[in-house]
Amino acid sequence: MLYLYDGSLPVSNILKEWYEQEATSNYGAYIPFVGTVRSEDGIDGLSFDIYEPILNSWFDAWQEKAKTKGAVIKMAHSRGDVMLHESSYIAAVFSPKRRVALEFIDEFVEDFKASAPIWKYDLRDGERIYALDRSTAIKGSGILGVQK
Amino acid sequence: MIKVEFLGPIQKPSLELEISNLNELAIILQEDAEMSEWLANCAVAVNDTLVSSLEAPLKSGDKISLLPPVCGG
């Protein structure tokens, strides 16, 4: 349950839709995380590129992990431009009891930041500038740079 | 023929190369001045699976992807 949108996310609709999807699934906990673009360093917004084949396999591996705990993960992310005070990311975990969902949302979002193949750019004065200083090299990076 | 694609912010068109393993790709890209800043922090995928070694053999039709540092959310 991975949903990609062009531009900003319709947050209220997504949260409501996910709630309704699982309303009778007998989950005791629904814990969403919503990421919103903040005004800082003079940016006008953010922009995103996504590489879907690897994002899908990364997400599927997490969904399998959640399944072993009786939980389900849902995620929505934006492609392209998202302006100030709009949202680009929602992750949510449903689980029978709260502890599993609380732990999963933390682990999932941290691994998302470190591993999901999504690239962020600052929008500033009409330019799209790669946010290298806020980005993380994927585990195992650098093998092509080793001199023989 | 092996296709090499550069993802996200790496502004470089795809390459089609006759290579038989990733070591040969490393040598080619290390000689490419516009790639020098990227190689130290790029992850590598073969047919959309991340790899951690240069030794795996490649076959014609394989696709290699270079993934620079990420920041979703």
Backbone of each chain as ProteinMPNN parsed JSONL, in Angstrom:
{"seq_chain_A": "MLYLYDGSLPVSNILKEWYEQEATSNYGAYIPFVGTVRSEDGIDGLSFDIYEPILNSWFDAWQEKAKTKGAVIKMAHSRGDVMLHESSYIAAVFSPKRRVALEFIDEFVEDFKASAPIWKYDLRDGERIYALDRSTAIKGSGILGVQK", "coords_chain_A": {"N_chain_A": [[0.829, -1.207, 0.0], [1.377, 1.492, -1.191], [1.449, 4.757, -2.157], [1.784, 7.083, -4.713], [1.962, 10.502, -5.535], [1.485, 13.215, -7.831], [2.847, 16.257, -7.093], [1.696, 18.079, -4.129], [0.441, 16.32, -1.19], [-2.949, 15.312, -0.627], [-3.713, 15.616, 2.363], [-5.769, 15.347, 4.398], [-7.695, 13.846, 3.051], [-6.291, 11.478, 2.502], [-5.612, 10.461, 5.055], [-8.155, 10.03, 6.049], [-9.163, 8.214, 4.176], [-7.437, 6.01, 4.567], [-8.063, 5.412, 7.204], [-10.724, 4.614, 6.879], [-10.365, 2.416, 5.212], [-9.381, 0.505, 6.945], [-11.179, 0.348, 8.975], [-12.803, -1.718, 9.926], [-11.033, -3.742, 10.409], [-10.111, -4.701, 12.746], [-7.906, -3.553, 14.007], [-6.208, -2.141, 16.74], [-4.716, 0.122, 16.884], [-3.802, 3.058, 15.093], [-1.347, 4.747, 13.668], [-0.259, 7.579, 12.328], [2.304, 9.374, 10.526], [2.992, 12.571, 9.458], [4.689, 14.432, 7.11], [5.63, 17.734, 6.666], [6.353, 20.577, 4.632], [8.535, 22.98, 5.76], [9.04, 26.493, 6.341], [12.17, 27.552, 5.888], [15.542, 28.721, 5.747], [15.041, 30.316, 3.544], [13.76, 28.945, 1.448], [11.426, 28.205, -1.241], [9.995, 25.986, -1.484], [9.972, 22.372, -1.8], [11.259, 19.756, -3.917], [10.87, 16.585, -5.549], [12.434, 13.621, -6.78], [11.754, 10.274, -7.725], [12.699, 6.871, -7.695], [11.001, 4.355, -8.816], [11.09, 1.391, -9.134], [12.958, 0.338, -7.216], [12.08, 1.59, -4.911], [9.603, 0.347, -4.615], [10.349, -2.366, -4.097], [11.8, -2.055, -1.748], [9.753, -1.077, -0.081], [7.976, -3.259, -0.113], [9.48, -5.189, 1.256], [9.469, -4.11, 3.83], [6.742, -4.232, 4.326], [6.333, -6.973, 4.476], [7.808, -7.509, 6.783], [6.277, -6.125, 8.644], [3.97, -7.601, 8.515], [4.606, -9.955, 9.83], [4.261, -9.203, 12.397], [1.643, -8.827, 12.611], [0.847, -6.401, 11.645], [0.178, -3.548, 9.456], [1.531, -1.47, 6.922], [1.199, 1.768, 5.531], [1.93, 4.092, 2.976], [2.441, 7.321, 1.605], [3.737, 9.443, -0.927], [5.087, 12.414, -2.43], [5.72, 13.315, -5.875], [7.745, 15.555, -7.75], [7.016, 19.082, -7.357], [6.508, 20.567, -4.127], [5.072, 22.9, -2.143], [5.704, 25.467, 0.433], [4.385, 24.667, 3.63], [2.782, 22.717, 2.655], [2.265, 19.137, 2.35], [4.452, 16.345, 1.885], [4.839, 13.76, 2.526], [3.489, 10.86, 3.96], [3.355, 8.395, 6.391], [2.021, 5.448, 7.795], [1.141, 3.21, 10.394], [-0.791, 0.404, 11.111], [-1.833, -1.599, 13.774], [-2.536, -4.461, 15.887], [-2.123, -3.886, 18.649], [-0.932, -0.961, 20.483], [1.886, -0.778, 20.922], [3.449, -2.153, 18.989], [2.861, -0.669, 16.661], [3.829, 1.869, 17.381], [6.584, 1.371, 17.653], [7.2, 0.411, 15.093], [6.613, 2.612, 13.409], [8.592, 4.399, 14.034], [11.017, 2.969, 13.392], [10.527, 2.448, 10.701], [10.253, 4.996, 9.463], [12.775, 6.065, 9.946], [14.429, 4.276, 8.488], [13.368, 4.728, 6.004], [14.263, 7.358, 5.531], [16.964, 6.848, 5.24], [17.258, 4.976, 3.222], [15.272, 4.845, 1.163], [14.8, 5.275, -2.322], [14.692, 8.237, -3.094], [14.998, 11.571, -4.118], [15.783, 14.78, -2.961], [15.142, 18.227, -3.573], [15.841, 21.668, -3.089], [13.625, 24.363, -3.69], [14.26, 27.418, -4.978], [14.185, 30.718, -5.772], [13.26, 30.083, -8.357], [14.967, 28.059, -9.082], [16.085, 24.605, -8.955], [17.559, 22.882, -6.563], [19.745, 20.393, -5.648], [19.574, 18.743, -2.541], [22.09, 18.018, -1.203], [23.549, 18.181, 1.231], [21.739, 17.386, 3.153], [21.226, 14.832, 2.599], [21.541, 11.199, 2.562], [23.956, 8.721, 2.053], [23.183, 5.656, 0.556], [23.29, 2.513, 2.261], [26.228, 0.646, 1.698], [27.177, 2.171, -0.357], [29.568, 3.609, -2.682], [31.206, 1.671, -3.804], [32.014, 1.763, -6.454], [33.888, 3.672, -6.489], [36.262, 2.892, -5.439], [39.687, 2.743, -5.762], [41.618, 0.633, -7.842]], "CA_chain_A": [[0.0, 0.0, 0.0], [2.28, 2.62, -1.426], [0.711, 5.658, -3.037], [2.6, 8.212, -5.164], [1.137, 11.599, -6.051], [2.171, 14.343, -8.456], [2.614, 17.447, -6.273], [1.463, 17.912, -2.691], [-0.508, 15.273, -0.794], [-4.222, 15.714, -0.006], [-3.497, 14.929, 3.648], [-7.012, 14.973, 5.086], [-8.344, 12.759, 2.303], [-5.511, 10.237, 2.638], [-5.778, 9.943, 6.423], [-9.536, 9.551, 6.17], [-9.291, 7.016, 3.34], [-6.75, 4.903, 5.234], [-8.87, 5.071, 8.381], [-11.912, 3.877, 6.433], [-9.939, 1.115, 4.67], [-9.083, -0.458, 8.022], [-12.105, 0.619, 10.09], [-13.36, -2.947, 10.491], [-9.986, -4.776, 10.343], [-9.802, -5.097, 14.128], [-6.664, -2.979, 14.531], [-6.456, -1.27, 17.883], [-3.903, 1.341, 16.793], [-3.525, 3.677, 13.78], [-0.389, 5.806, 14.014], [0.279, 8.219, 11.138], [3.307, 10.436, 10.579], [2.816, 13.464, 8.311], [5.832, 15.335, 6.92], [5.174, 18.989, 6.052], [7.458, 21.452, 4.222], [8.636, 24.152, 6.634], [9.753, 27.665, 5.845], [13.496, 27.713, 6.504], [16.648, 29.026, 4.82], [14.588, 31.061, 2.361], [13.259, 28.12, 0.341], [10.039, 28.403, -1.658], [9.368, 24.669, -1.411], [10.864, 21.25, -2.08], [10.873, 18.982, -5.091], [11.317, 15.207, -5.343], [12.506, 12.57, -7.806], [11.574, 8.942, -7.129], [12.977, 5.717, -8.558], [9.944, 3.467, -8.331], [11.333, -0.056, -8.981], [13.631, 0.003, -5.945], [11.179, 2.017, -3.831], [8.583, -0.693, -4.44], [10.891, -3.565, -3.449], [12.117, -1.65, -0.373], [8.506, -1.008, 0.675], [7.434, -4.614, 0.023], [10.238, -5.875, 2.312], [8.944, -3.599, 5.106], [5.372, -4.738, 4.521], [6.481, -8.362, 4.939], [8.262, -7.451, 8.17], [5.119, -5.702, 9.448], [2.992, -8.696, 8.507], [4.985, -10.943, 10.846], [3.793, -8.683, 13.692], [0.203, -8.592, 12.512], [0.636, -4.979, 11.361], [0.198, -3.154, 8.048], [2.103, -0.134, 6.723], [0.754, 2.511, 4.349], [2.818, 5.238, 2.759], [2.173, 8.182, 0.454], [4.827, 10.405, -1.145], [4.934, 13.294, -3.596], [6.714, 13.517, -6.934], [7.701, 16.935, -8.231], [7.119, 20.221, -6.438], [5.623, 20.699, -2.96], [5.403, 24.239, -1.653], [5.709, 25.65, 1.893], [3.207, 24.319, 4.43], [2.111, 21.55, 2.082], [2.887, 17.895, 2.826], [5.045, 15.506, 0.837], [5.08, 12.393, 3.002], [2.702, 10.3, 5.064], [3.521, 6.969, 6.671], [1.142, 5.061, 8.896], [1.124, 1.793, 10.766], [-1.951, -0.141, 11.834], [-1.468, -2.857, 14.438], [-3.543, -4.853, 16.885], [-1.896, -3.122, 19.884], [-0.21, 0.262, 20.164], [3.34, -0.84, 21.037], [4.015, -2.549, 17.692], [2.75, 0.46, 15.72], [4.735, 2.947, 17.814], [7.958, 0.985, 17.326], [7.346, 0.303, 13.638], [6.597, 3.908, 12.724], [9.922, 4.968, 14.27], [12.008, 2.243, 12.586], [10.197, 2.569, 9.279], [10.549, 6.345, 8.97], [14.247, 6.224, 9.951], [14.986, 3.542, 7.351], [12.909, 5.469, 4.82], [15.164, 8.498, 5.292], [18.314, 6.375, 4.916], [17.315, 3.947, 2.174], [14.297, 4.926, 0.059], [15.416, 5.982, -3.449], [13.987, 9.497, -3.357], [15.971, 12.665, -4.065], [15.13, 16.041, -2.567], [15.731, 19.463, -4.087], [15.258, 22.923, -2.614], [13.16, 25.3, -4.716], [14.738, 28.717, -4.518], [14.307, 31.683, -6.878], [13.03, 29.426, -9.647], [15.932, 26.985, -9.329], [15.867, 23.326, -8.263], [18.936, 22.648, -6.09], [19.862, 19.107, -4.942], [19.862, 18.948, -1.11], [23.141, 17.036, -0.894], [23.987, 18.224, 2.634], [20.73, 16.739, 3.998], [20.994, 13.499, 2.043], [22.304, 10.104, 3.161], [24.385, 7.698, 1.098], [22.569, 4.347, 0.84], [24.24, 1.535, 2.791], [26.953, -0.067, 0.642], [27.592, 3.112, -1.412], [30.995, 3.913, -2.846], [32.022, 0.564, -4.325], [32.596, 2.077, -7.77], [34.928, 4.702, -6.346], [37.486, 2.333, -4.843], [40.754, 2.629, -6.775], [42.28, -0.695, -7.867]], "C_chain_A": [[0.861, 1.254, 0.0], [1.599, 3.487, -2.474], [1.616, 6.832, -3.41], [1.7, 9.239, -5.833], [2.025, 12.602, -6.783], [1.826, 15.589, -7.651], [2.237, 17.09, -4.85], [0.392, 16.86, -2.399], [-1.804, 15.876, -0.255], [-4.333, 15.006, 1.357], [-4.799, 14.454, 4.283], [-7.689, 13.799, 4.392], [-7.628, 11.432, 2.522], [-5.729, 9.641, 4.03], [-7.179, 9.357, 6.62], [-9.722, 8.244, 5.389], [-8.643, 5.814, 4.018], [-7.536, 4.449, 6.465], [-10.053, 4.195, 7.97], [-11.547, 2.495, 5.87], [-9.81, 0.06, 5.772], [-10.079, -0.385, 9.179], [-12.642, -0.659, 10.731], [-12.341, -4.095, 10.473], [-9.527, -5.241, 11.719], [-8.405, -4.667, 14.578], [-7.01, -2.048, 15.686], [-5.724, 0.053, 17.788], [-3.721, 1.752, 15.331], [-2.635, 4.862, 14.065], [0.21, 6.395, 12.746], [1.392, 9.213, 11.474], [3.123, 11.259, 9.314], [4.003, 14.416, 8.24], [5.412, 16.548, 6.103], [6.376, 19.889, 5.76], [7.436, 22.723, 5.069], [9.355, 25.295, 5.919], [11.072, 27.781, 6.587], [14.524, 27.95, 5.416], [16.176, 29.648, 3.508], [14.09, 30.22, 1.205], [11.811, 28.483, 0.014], [9.256, 27.096, -1.559], [10.423, 23.607, -1.64], [10.374, 20.55, -3.338], [11.51, 17.6, -4.975], [11.365, 14.43, -6.654], [12.389, 11.238, -7.081], [11.983, 7.892, -8.137], [12.086, 4.575, -8.081], [10.316, 1.995, -8.197], [11.968, -0.409, -7.637], [12.802, 0.486, -4.756], [10.143, 0.926, -3.546], [9.149, -1.91, -3.717], [11.286, -3.264, -2.003], [10.826, -1.655, 0.478], [7.924, -2.405, 0.908], [8.149, -5.382, 1.137], [9.755, -5.414, 3.691], [7.54, -4.137, 5.384], [5.408, -6.184, 5.022], [6.872, -8.404, 6.406], [7.089, -7.075, 9.093], [4.125, -6.854, 9.603], [3.314, -9.726, 9.594], [4.54, -10.502, 12.246], [2.294, -8.407, 13.67], [-0.152, -7.16, 12.166], [0.601, -4.737, 9.852], [0.716, -1.718, 7.959], [1.477, 0.476, 5.476], [1.66, 3.724, 4.21], [2.375, 6.005, 1.521], [3.332, 9.162, 0.324], [4.571, 11.193, -2.422], [6.075, 13.116, -4.585], [6.619, 14.983, -7.351], [7.622, 17.928, -7.086], [6.056, 20.195, -5.328], [6.019, 22.005, -2.262], [5.287, 24.317, -0.123], [4.345, 25.324, 2.493], [2.316, 23.261, 3.788], [2.868, 20.299, 2.549], [3.317, 17.009, 1.667], [5.123, 14.034, 1.247], [4.099, 12.023, 4.11], [3.06, 8.83, 5.177], [2.58, 6.648, 7.814], [1.255, 3.566, 9.138], [-0.175, 1.496, 11.513], [-1.493, -1.422, 12.5], [-2.519, -3.196, 15.489], [-3.396, -4.051, 18.182], [-0.906, -1.998, 19.619], [1.301, 0.089, 20.092], [4.002, -1.186, 19.705], [3.985, -1.368, 16.722], [3.7, 1.59, 16.095], [6.18, 2.619, 17.441], [8.178, 0.942, 15.815], [7.411, 1.67, 12.963], [7.964, 4.573, 12.867], [10.962, 4.298, 13.367], [11.782, 2.464, 11.095], [10.59, 3.941, 8.736], [12.065, 6.576, 8.945], [14.868, 5.495, 8.763], [14.569, 4.187, 6.035], [13.878, 6.601, 4.494], [16.53, 8.031, 4.782], [18.382, 5.538, 3.647], [16.385, 4.166, 0.984], [14.882, 5.768, -1.085], [14.589, 7.189, -3.907], [15.018, 10.613, -3.191], [15.236, 13.99, -3.879], [15.907, 17.234, -3.122], [15.057, 20.642, -3.383], [14.79, 23.731, -3.82], [13.47, 26.699, -4.205], [14.921, 29.623, -5.733], [14.197, 31.007, -8.245], [14.021, 28.324, -9.977], [15.615, 25.764, -8.481], [17.256, 22.832, -7.864], [18.972, 21.387, -5.226], [20.313, 19.35, -3.5], [20.909, 17.929, -0.635], [23.473, 17.001, 0.593], [22.981, 17.584, 3.592], [20.461, 15.3, 3.564], [21.942, 12.477, 2.661], [22.684, 9.108, 2.077], [23.761, 6.365, 1.518], [23.652, 3.388, 1.31], [24.907, 0.761, 1.641], [27.409, 0.839, -0.492], [29.108, 3.193, -1.503], [31.815, 2.829, -3.504], [32.647, 0.884, -5.685], [33.743, 3.083, -7.67], [36.244, 4.18, -5.801], [38.521, 2.115, -5.942], [41.41, 1.268, -6.683], [43.786, -0.522, -7.94]], "O_chain_A": [[1.041, 1.945, 1.002], [1.22, 3.008, -3.543], [2.156, 7.502, -2.53], [0.795, 8.895, -6.594], [3.177, 12.813, -6.403], [0.654, 15.946, -7.533], [2.425, 15.956, -4.409], [-0.447, 16.553, -3.246], [-1.764, 16.851, 0.497], [-4.957, 13.952, 1.481], [-4.917, 13.289, 4.663], [-8.19, 12.881, 5.04], [-8.264, 10.393, 2.703], [-6.001, 8.448, 4.16], [-7.354, 8.327, 7.271], [-10.349, 7.3, 5.87], [-9.22, 4.727, 4.047], [-7.656, 3.253, 6.731], [-10.352, 3.185, 8.606], [-12.3, 1.532, 6.021], [-10.093, -1.118, 5.559], [-9.857, -0.979, 10.234], [-12.907, -0.69, 11.933], [-12.716, -5.267, 10.517], [-8.642, -6.089, 11.827], [-7.789, -5.321, 15.419], [-7.966, -1.276, 15.622], [-6.046, 1.0, 18.506], [-3.515, 0.913, 14.454], [-3.078, 5.863, 14.627], [1.095, 5.786, 12.144], [1.417, 9.807, 12.552], [3.1, 10.708, 8.214], [4.289, 15.128, 9.203], [4.903, 16.414, 4.991], [7.311, 19.952, 6.558], [6.442, 23.448, 5.092], [10.165, 25.079, 5.017], [11.091, 28.077, 7.782], [14.395, 27.443, 4.302], [16.842, 29.519, 2.481], [13.999, 30.718, 0.083], [11.072, 28.992, 0.857], [8.025, 27.092, -1.55], [11.618, 23.898, -1.672], [9.233, 20.726, -3.766], [12.573, 17.457, -4.371], [10.487, 14.549, -7.51], [12.868, 11.091, -5.956], [11.649, 8.005, -9.317], [12.374, 3.917, -7.081], [9.899, 1.37, -7.221], [11.545, -1.368, -6.99], [12.82, -0.145, -3.7], [9.846, 0.621, -2.391], [8.503, -2.439, -2.814], [11.129, -4.116, -1.127], [10.81, -2.166, 1.598], [7.435, -2.701, 1.999], [7.518, -6.135, 1.879], [9.642, -6.222, 4.613], [7.196, -4.455, 6.523], [4.617, -6.573, 5.881], [6.355, -9.211, 7.179], [6.934, -7.637, 10.177], [3.529, -7.052, 10.662], [2.41, -10.299, 10.202], [4.453, -11.318, 13.164], [1.748, -7.821, 14.605], [-1.29, -6.732, 12.356], [0.952, -5.619, 9.067], [0.395, -0.869, 8.791], [1.253, -0.216, 4.483], [2.099, 4.306, 5.202], [1.982, 5.412, 0.516], [3.851, 9.657, 1.325], [3.933, 10.713, -3.358], [7.212, 12.817, -4.219], [5.542, 15.578, -7.31], [8.097, 17.659, -5.983], [4.894, 19.856, -5.551], [7.165, 22.177, -1.848], [4.839, 23.374, 0.529], [3.3, 25.661, 1.935], [1.241, 22.945, 4.297], [3.976, 20.398, 3.077], [2.657, 16.93, 0.631], [5.43, 13.169, 0.427], [3.907, 12.773, 5.067], [3.07, 8.106, 4.181], [2.363, 7.475, 8.701], [1.438, 2.774, 8.213], [-0.589, 2.23, 12.41], [-0.835, -2.249, 11.868], [-3.287, -2.338, 15.922], [-4.385, -3.591, 18.752], [-0.134, -2.054, 18.662], [1.948, 0.747, 19.276], [5.005, -0.577, 19.335], [4.973, -1.099, 16.04], [4.312, 2.202, 15.22], [6.914, 3.487, 16.969], [9.215, 1.383, 15.319], [8.195, 1.858, 12.032], [8.442, 5.229, 11.942], [11.702, 4.981, 12.658], [12.729, 2.644, 10.329], [11.192, 4.037, 7.667], [12.579, 7.212, 8.025], [15.747, 6.044, 8.098], [15.33, 4.189, 5.068], [14.268, 6.788, 3.342], [17.176, 8.723, 3.994], [19.453, 5.403, 3.054], [16.693, 3.705, -0.115], [15.403, 6.856, -0.843], [13.905, 7.167, -4.93], [15.809, 10.605, -2.248], [14.232, 14.277, -4.531], [17.138, 17.253, -3.139], [13.855, 20.614, -3.118], [15.469, 23.781, -4.846], [13.003, 27.108, -3.141], [15.721, 29.326, -6.619], [14.947, 31.323, -9.169], [13.929, 27.713, -11.041], [14.97, 25.861, -7.437], [18.038, 22.412, -8.716], [18.306, 21.32, -4.192], [21.289, 20.057, -3.252], [20.634, 17.091, 0.224], [23.659, 15.926, 1.163], [23.333, 17.27, 4.729], [19.573, 14.636, 4.1], [22.991, 12.823, 3.205], [21.842, 8.697, 1.279], [23.806, 5.993, 2.69], [24.785, 3.432, 0.831], [24.231, 0.285, 0.73], [27.964, 0.36, -1.482], [29.829, 2.892, -0.551], [33.005, 3.026, -3.748], [33.693, 0.335, -6.03], [34.471, 3.314, -8.635], [37.224, 4.918, -5.707], [38.275, 1.406, -6.917], [41.725, 0.794, -5.592], [44.52, -1.51, -7.97]]}, "seq_chain_B": "MIKVEFLGPIQKPSLELEISNLNELAIILQEDAEMSEWLANCAVAVNDTLVSSLEAPLKSGDKISLLPPVCGG", "coords_chain_B": {"N_chain_B": [[25.274, -6.117, -24.448], [25.363, -3.633, -21.943], [23.268, -1.592, -20.022], [23.712, 1.531, -18.483], [22.43, 3.568, -16.036], [21.855, 6.814, -14.638], [20.733, 8.073, -11.716], [18.33, 10.387, -10.172], [19.841, 13.36, -9.06], [22.107, 13.234, -10.686], [23.232, 14.516, -13.506], [23.381, 13.09, -16.194], [23.391, 11.441, -19.291], [22.151, 8.101, -20.058], [24.351, 5.244, -20.46], [25.569, 2.872, -22.888], [27.273, -0.01, -22.644], [29.942, -2.327, -23.39], [30.671, -4.474, -21.211], [31.851, -6.825, -18.732], [31.754, -7.096, -16.028], [31.346, -5.341, -12.846], [33.721, -4.212, -12.04], [34.961, -3.397, -14.382], [33.256, -1.362, -15.114], [33.746, 0.407, -12.997], [36.363, 1.23, -13.56], [35.997, 2.577, -15.992], [34.24, 4.677, -15.217], [35.738, 5.98, -13.287], [37.531, 7.314, -14.807], [36.088, 9.311, -15.824], [35.574, 12.599, -15.696], [33.292, 14.092, -14.91], [31.974, 12.35, -13.279], [33.462, 11.999, -11.026], [32.922, 13.251, -8.538], [30.73, 11.862, -7.681], [31.116, 9.083, -7.393], [32.125, 8.133, -4.922], [30.004, 8.203, -3.18], [27.807, 6.906, -4.253], [25.284, 4.385, -4.475], [24.896, 1.111, -5.951], [22.906, -0.601, -8.266], [21.949, -3.669, -9.763], [19.874, -4.645, -12.247], [17.776, -3.544, -10.741], [18.264, -4.422, -8.144], [20.027, -3.808, -5.22], [23.583, -3.947, -4.955], [26.553, -5.18, -3.287], [29.069, -5.757, -4.002], [31.674, -5.795, -6.463], [32.056, -7.956, -7.987], [30.141, -9.657, -9.116], [29.058, -11.347, -12.049], [28.124, -9.861, -15.2], [25.492, -9.885, -17.641], [24.5, -9.682, -21.104], [22.036, -7.216, -21.674], [21.55, -6.635, -19.064], [20.773, -4.17, -16.559], [22.275, -1.427, -15.075], [22.125, 0.687, -12.275], [22.933, 3.833, -10.888], [22.792, 5.2, -7.71], [22.631, 8.142, -6.119], [23.173, 9.912, -2.887], [20.289, 9.869, -0.745], [17.132, 11.434, 0.17], [14.254, 11.291, 1.257], [10.88, 12.387, 2.052]], "CA_chain_B": [[25.333, -4.687, -24.116], [24.874, -3.327, -20.597], [22.814, -0.196, -19.911], [24.054, 2.166, -17.201], [21.617, 4.772, -15.878], [22.286, 7.682, -13.537], [19.443, 8.489, -11.157], [18.217, 11.59, -9.347], [20.493, 14.613, -9.448], [23.263, 13.082, -11.585], [22.767, 14.974, -14.819], [24.201, 12.413, -17.198], [22.586, 10.492, -20.065], [22.495, 6.687, -19.892], [25.426, 4.707, -21.306], [25.467, 1.471, -23.318], [28.677, -0.429, -22.586], [30.296, -3.751, -23.502], [31.491, -4.806, -20.042], [31.428, -8.138, -18.221], [31.551, -7.026, -14.575], [31.311, -3.959, -12.343], [35.088, -3.684, -11.977], [35.225, -2.688, -15.643], [32.503, -0.104, -15.049], [34.447, 1.294, -12.068], [37.528, 1.812, -14.251], [35.495, 3.55, -16.985], [33.659, 5.866, -14.573], [36.788, 6.711, -12.566], [38.238, 8.167, -15.782], [35.104, 10.291, -16.302], [35.726, 13.719, -14.762], [32.006, 14.552, -14.359], [31.483, 11.365, -12.304], [34.386, 11.83, -9.899], [32.32, 13.681, -7.271], [29.606, 11.005, -7.312], [31.401, 7.655, -7.197], [32.384, 7.773, -3.524], [28.784, 8.101, -2.363], [26.693, 6.291, -4.989], [24.979, 2.961, -4.389], [24.816, 0.499, -7.277], [21.912, -1.671, -8.399], [21.93, -4.428, -11.016], [18.477, -5.066, -12.492], [16.962, -2.994, -9.645], [18.624, -4.966, -6.837], [21.279, -3.197, -4.758], [24.688, -4.898, -4.815], [27.594, -4.701, -2.38], [30.358, -6.25, -4.491], [31.89, -5.546, -7.894], [32.493, -9.204, -8.61], [29.064, -10.412, -9.774], [29.154, -11.237, -13.501], [27.02, -9.199, -15.898], [25.171, -10.49, -18.935], [23.91, -8.723, -22.034], [20.665, -6.869, -21.317], [21.473, -6.178, -17.67], [20.679, -2.709, -16.34], [22.944, -0.96, -13.859], [21.667, 2.018, -11.86], [23.717, 4.496, -9.84], [21.881, 5.949, -6.847], [23.326, 9.072, -5.219], [22.55, 10.008, -1.566], [18.829, 10.036, -0.798], [16.49, 12.206, 1.247], [12.822, 11.393, 1.05], [10.114, 12.949, 3.156]], "C_chain_B": [[24.704, -4.451, -22.738], [24.452, -1.858, -20.573], [23.16, 0.341, -18.524], [23.238, 3.446, -17.083], [21.985, 5.494, -14.587], [21.034, 8.352, -12.963], [19.53, 9.813, -10.402], [19.014, 12.751, -9.911], [21.697, 14.462, -10.374], [22.804, 13.401, -13.002], [23.641, 14.353, -15.898], [23.32, 11.417, -17.96], [23.045, 9.049, -19.825], [23.616, 6.293, -20.852], [25.057, 3.294, -21.731], [26.899, 0.982, -23.435], [28.803, -1.933, -22.805], [31.231, -4.066, -22.345], [30.978, -6.131, -19.477], [31.317, -8.172, -16.695], [31.645, -5.567, -14.124], [32.708, -3.37, -12.168], [35.415, -2.89, -13.239], [34.469, -1.356, -15.683], [33.217, 0.895, -14.132], [35.61, 1.988, -12.77], [37.071, 2.884, -15.249], [35.012, 4.833, -16.296], [34.706, 6.663, -13.797], [37.583, 7.622, -13.509], [37.336, 9.296, -16.292], [35.058, 11.452, -15.291], [34.387, 14.131, -14.136], [31.425, 13.567, -13.339], [32.316, 11.326, -11.026], [33.74, 12.2, -8.56], [31.226, 12.726, -6.789], [30.016, 9.603, -6.868], [31.554, 7.259, -5.733], [31.109, 7.599, -2.712], [27.567, 7.564, -3.127], [26.532, 4.816, -4.65], [24.767, 2.439, -5.814], [23.757, -0.603, -7.255], [22.091, -2.348, -9.753], [20.524, -4.999, -11.152], [17.593, -4.756, -11.279], [17.153, -3.698, -8.299], [19.974, -4.376, -6.425], [22.346, -4.27, -4.59], [25.76, -4.291, -3.919], [28.984, -5.141, -2.823], [30.454, -5.975, -5.987], [32.103, -6.837, -8.672], [31.404, -9.92, -9.404], [29.156, -10.252, -11.293], [27.924, -10.545, -14.09], [26.743, -9.948, -17.188], [24.457, -9.458, -19.799], [22.444, -8.488, -21.673], [20.511, -6.425, -19.878], [21.409, -4.65, -17.613], [21.357, -2.366, -15.021], [22.422, 0.447, -13.544], [22.6, 2.566, -10.789], [22.798, 5.401, -9.051], [22.681, 6.848, -5.908], [22.592, 9.184, -3.879], [21.08, 10.455, -1.625], [18.313, 10.885, 0.367], [15.008, 12.348, 0.94], [12.166, 12.145, 2.197], [9.935, 14.427, 3.108]], "O_chain_B": [[23.65, -5.0, -22.419], [25.184, -0.987, -21.043], [22.923, -0.324, -17.515], [23.342, 4.323, -17.94], [22.368, 4.88, -13.591], [20.36, 9.112, -13.658], [20.607, 10.292, -10.046], [18.888, 13.092, -11.087], [22.259, 15.467, -10.809], [22.068, 12.626, -13.613], [24.529, 15.006, -16.447], [22.587, 10.641, -17.347], [24.188, 8.811, -19.435], [23.81, 6.909, -21.9], [24.326, 2.597, -21.027], [27.665, 1.505, -24.245], [27.91, -2.707, -22.461], [32.448, -3.941, -22.478], [29.831, -6.515, -19.706], [30.844, -9.157, -16.129], [31.978, -4.68, -14.909], [32.861, -2.148, -12.149], [36.063, -1.845, -13.177], [34.965, -0.359, -16.209], [33.29, 2.083, -14.443], [35.82, 3.188, -12.597], [37.67, 3.954, -15.343], [35.333, 5.938, -16.734], [34.583, 7.88, -13.66], [38.225, 8.576, -13.07], [37.763, 10.13, -17.089], [34.564, 11.295, -14.175], [34.345, 14.482, -12.957], [30.489, 13.907, -12.615], [31.92, 10.691, -10.049], [33.984, 11.533, -7.555], [30.835, 12.771, -5.622], [29.328, 8.995, -6.047], [31.154, 6.161, -5.345], [31.115, 6.93, -1.679], [26.43, 7.749, -2.693], [27.516, 4.082, -4.549], [24.501, 3.2, -6.744], [23.719, -1.427, -6.341], [22.35, -1.689, -10.76], [20.049, -5.737, -10.289], [16.782, -5.577, -10.85], [16.306, -3.584, -7.413], [20.942, -4.435, -7.182], [22.052, -5.376, -4.135], [25.874, -3.072, -3.796], [29.964, -4.927, -2.11], [29.443, -5.928, -6.687], [32.308, -6.807, -9.885], [31.72, -10.719, -10.285], [29.316, -9.133, -11.78], [26.825, -10.634, -13.542], [27.638, -10.569, -17.762], [23.885, -8.492, -19.295], [21.703, -9.432, -21.402], [19.466, -5.896, -19.499], [21.917, -3.948, -18.488], [21.046, -2.946, -13.981], [22.295, 1.286, -14.436], [23.009, 1.838, -9.885], [22.111, 6.255, -9.612], [23.34, 6.352, -4.994], [21.508, 8.621, -3.729], [20.695, 11.295, -2.439], [18.97, 11.029, 1.398], [14.557, 13.377, 0.435], [12.814, 12.494, 3.183], [9.303, 15.002, 3.994]]}, "name": "protein", "num_of_chains": 2, "seq": "MLYLYDGSLPVSNILKEWYEQEATSNYGAYIPFVGTVRSEDGIDGLSFDIYEPILNSWFDAWQEKAKTKGAVIKMAHSRGDVMLHESSYIAAVFSPKRRVALEFIDEFVEDFKASAPIWKYDLRDGERIYALDRSTAIKGSGILGVQKMIKVEFLGPIQKPSLELEISNLNELAIILQEDAEMSEWLANCAVAVNDTLVSSLEAPLKSGDKISLLPPVCGG"}
